[in-house]
Amino acid sequence: AALSILRTLFPNRRVIGIDSRELIWGLGTFHCLTQQQPAV
């Protein structure tokens, strides 16, 4: 259902689904995975 909504909202973009179960168990989905920026 979510993919079809996103495809409707972004008709000129390719919308694909990915299996993110491993991220959920290990890192906590994309928000938690990307919120930390290491200092250089």
C-alpha positions, 0 to 999 in steps of 0.5 A, spaced: 500 500 500 505 504 501 509 503 495 503 505 491 501 511 494 509 513 493 508 512 486 502 516 485 505 522 489 512 521 485 509 519 478 516 521 475 520 517 479 522 510 480 519 508 487 522 501 489 521 497 496 527 494 499 527 489 505 530 493 511 528 487 516 536 487 518 536 494 519 530 494 524 534 489 528 541 492 528 540 499 527 533 501 528 531 503 521 533 509 516 532 515 521 537 512 526 542 509 521 543 516 518 542 521 524 549 520 527 555 524 523 562 522 525 567 528 526 572 528 521 
